[in-house]
Amino acid sequence: MPDINQLFGLLFPFVIVFAVFYFLIWRPQSLEQKKRKAMLESLKKGAAIVTTGGIHGTIIVVKKDSVIVKIADKVEVEIDRTGVGFVRD
């Protein structure tokens, strides 16, 4: 039966790799997803946005799963909420 030091020596590298993955990959990605979800839920009429495709516009109607964006005079497009890249200040 292996003693505790041998067992610790075998498991220690796995624990280190798991900790590195958690703090460098999983945790930051989870925080970013929460931030993006909050941004998409807080979309409101009049907000200046940029779509993931790079189109700049202003939200004129907010629906459950989509938004209607004015991108030029007399030009309105309906996009999915997930198509909003970010809200401009």
C-alpha positions as CSV (number, residue, x, y, z in Angstrom):
1,M,0.0,0.0,0.0
2,P,1.5,3.4,-1.0
3,D,2.1,5.8,1.8
4,I,0.6,9.3,1.9
5,N,3.7,11.0,0.6
6,Q,3.7,8.9,-2.6
7,L,0.0,9.5,-3.1
8,F,0.4,13.2,-2.6
9,G,3.3,13.2,-5.0
10,L,1.1,11.5,-7.7
11,L,-2.0,13.8,-7.1
12,F,-0.2,17.1,-6.7
13,P,0.4,17.8,-10.4
14,F,-3.2,17.1,-11.2
15,V,-4.4,19.5,-8.5
16,I,-2.0,22.2,-9.9
17,V,-3.3,21.7,-13.4
18,F,-6.9,21.8,-12.3
19,A,-6.2,25.0,-10.3
20,V,-4.5,26.7,-13.3
21,F,-7.4,25.8,-15.6
22,Y,-9.9,27.0,-13.1
23,F,-8.3,30.4,-12.5
24,L,-7.1,31.1,-16.0
25,I,-9.9,29.6,-18.1
26,W,-13.2,28.6,-16.4
27,R,-13.6,31.4,-13.9
28,P,-12.8,34.4,-16.2
29,Q,-15.1,32.8,-18.9
30,S,-17.9,32.4,-16.4
31,L,-17.6,36.0,-15.2
32,E,-17.6,37.2,-18.8
33,Q,-20.7,35.2,-19.6
34,K,-22.5,36.7,-16.6
35,K,-21.5,40.2,-17.6
36,R,-22.7,39.7,-21.2
37,K,-26.0,38.2,-20.0
38,A,-26.6,41.2,-17.8
39,M,-25.8,43.5,-20.7
40,L,-28.2,41.8,-23.0
41,E,-31.0,41.8,-20.4
42,S,-30.5,45.5,-19.7
43,L,-30.9,46.6,-23.4
44,K,-33.4,49.5,-23.6
45,K,-34.9,51.9,-26.2
46,G,-32.5,54.6,-27.2
47,A,-29.3,52.7,-26.4
48,A,-26.5,53.1,-28.9
49,I,-25.1,49.7,-29.8
50,V,-22.6,47.9,-32.1
51,T,-23.6,44.5,-33.4
52,T,-21.3,41.6,-33.5
53,G,-21.0,42.3,-37.3
54,G,-19.8,45.8,-36.6
55,I,-23.0,47.7,-37.5
56,H,-23.6,50.8,-35.4
57,G,-27.1,51.8,-34.5
58,T,-29.7,52.9,-32.0
59,I,-32.3,50.6,-30.4
60,I,-35.9,51.8,-31.2
61,V,-37.9,48.7,-30.1
62,V,-36.9,46.0,-27.5
63,K,-38.7,42.6,-27.9
64,K,-38.3,39.4,-25.9
65,D,-35.7,37.8,-28.1
66,S,-34.8,40.6,-30.6
67,V,-34.3,44.3,-31.0
68,I,-35.1,46.6,-33.8
69,V,-32.2,48.9,-34.5
70,K,-32.2,52.1,-36.6
71,I,-28.9,52.1,-38.6
72,A,-29.7,55.1,-40.9
73,D,-32.5,57.4,-41.8
74,K,-35.5,55.2,-42.8
75,V,-33.4,52.0,-42.3
76,E,-34.4,49.7,-39.5
77,V,-33.3,46.2,-39.0
78,E,-34.4,43.5,-36.5
79,I,-31.6,41.5,-34.9
80,D,-31.5,38.8,-32.3
81,R,-30.4,40.0,-28.9
82,T,-27.4,37.8,-29.1
83,G,-26.3,39.8,-32.1
84,V,-25.6,42.8,-30.0
85,G,-21.9,43.1,-29.5
86,F,-21.8,45.9,-26.9
87,V,-23.5,49.1,-25.8
88,R,-21.7,52.3,-26.6
89,D,-21.5,55.0,-24.0
